[in-house]
Amino acid sequence: MTAVTTGTTTKAGAVRLRGVSKRYPGGTLALDGVDLSVQPGEFVCLVGASGCGKSTLLNLVAGLDAPTAGEIDVEGGRAAFMFQEPALFPWLKVGQNVEVPLKLRGVSRAERRAQALDLLATVRLRDVADKRPHELSGGMRQRVALARTLAQDAPVLLMDEPFAALDAMTRDALHDELERVWLERKLSVLFVTHNVREAVRLGDRIILLASRPGRVIQEFVVDQPRPRRLDDPSVAALAGEVTDRLKEEVRRHVS
Ligand SMILES: Nc1ncnc2c1ncn2[C@@H]1O[C@H](COP(=O)(O)OP(=O)(O)OP(=O)(O)O)[C@@H](O)[C@H]1O
């Protein structure tokens, strides 16, 4: 395990931000000169104190908002986005929910059903295709949301605290699930979390953002072999190191 303070990242990547700043109309400078990259096939976790601009950054990469300054490149020109809430359409069956992005991509009606079932099989939920979302547990709903996100067929996956609302056991299972899907599909992932252990469990790298304004202050390379467990001593040790750095940053703000 090594910790390096980042400077600019120059290599082309699946996601690349150069000098990205975001000032909201009210005047808040949410991000200030952020440089970061996600390499193809890499899993990068973004952590930082509340309000440091993590969601702002993901929204910019997703193209939901525009930066005030700087450049953002995303492989294939677009990324798929998954949120904390599964946000499934309650009036549609599970399979139909997964079909929505396929429809938007112009996949024919005949093809859609088969593709949706394949995607549900990827998250091991093929047999619930004809149920309604309310019939599923929270963890199952989030797996359906993952299948629906995969249906966007983008090489880059943006995840904004996707497991924050789940209990510890379910979250643990979802870590395994996501890791498997990421490796199978060779996705590039930018994953926001408040949970430092989760970041060490999943990430190839952890990028730490400072608050007000949001800037990259440190980067941690996680080189523990996979699959990792949340309670691995080496995971706990690195999580401790990241948390200490985070606390230092929070103290800097309150003092
Ligand atoms: N639409 C907006 N208009 C004005 N200010 C905003 C807007 N969205 C976010 N902000 C401000 O920008 C800063 C960064 O917010 P952002 O939600 O990106 O942080 P975050 O790190 O994701 O926070 P949290 O961890 O609490 O979700 C905060 O000071 C927030 O109040």
The ligand as an ORCA input file, in Angstrom:
! r2SCAN-3c Opt
* xyz 0 1
  N     -27.414     23.176     -6.917
  C     -26.633     23.791     -6.035
  N     -26.692     25.136     -5.863
  C     -25.891     25.771     -4.984
  N     -24.978     25.145     -4.212
  C     -24.874     23.812     -4.327
  C     -25.698     23.061     -5.222
  N     -25.367     21.738     -5.119
  C     -24.392     21.682     -4.191
  N     -24.092     22.913     -3.711
  C     -23.055     23.242     -2.717
  O     -21.812     22.807     -3.257
  C     -21.021     22.200     -2.233
  C     -20.715     20.761     -2.642
  O     -21.937     20.009     -2.598
  P     -22.025     18.461     -3.014
  O     -23.431     18.028     -2.832
  O     -21.392     18.266     -4.333
  O     -21.091     17.808     -1.890
  P     -20.988     16.289     -1.415
  O     -19.556     16.086     -1.074
  O     -21.599     15.388     -2.414
  O     -21.870     16.318     -0.100
  P     -22.533     15.090      0.685
  O     -21.387     14.186      1.026
  O     -23.127     15.748      1.873
  O     -23.525     14.479     -0.227
  C     -21.809     22.331     -0.945
  O     -21.351     23.496     -0.275
  C     -23.243     22.489     -1.417
  O     -23.979     23.247     -0.495
*
